[in-house]
């Protein structure tokens, strides 16, 4: 039997659901963008790498406003989210050359939201065959690139 090691996930497994407060609001209140994986801050939203990505380059666009309901956000905030999504798509196309993208919201726990109380928009690059047997049967994903490298590759597109 072969083993796939992902020691970086231990912190998540050991602490998932145990940290009080909203992870996104915590990031908003801190200024260490690099360690928090914040790629870009705009006036109403910020772009952040997903700490537990579906694929390499998985970004999220998060409004500063702590809200779980999309209809509650004003048009300026959601408009900026869409403009940032377009910017994310361009950066990911240049750096990763994916075959396609998933862009969307998981609204509520039953819809797959890991952080259900603070709305965020996922931008996920996809490649033909990226859902292999490990993802489907073993519920395991293998990420060939460290998040620090992903951060460096994408950050330059938001300067």
Beta strands, then each sheet from edge to edge (+ up, - down):
strand 1: 38-41
strand 2: 45-49
strand 3: 59-63
strand 4: 100-104
strand 5: 120-126
sheet 1: 1+ 2- 3+ 5- 4+
end
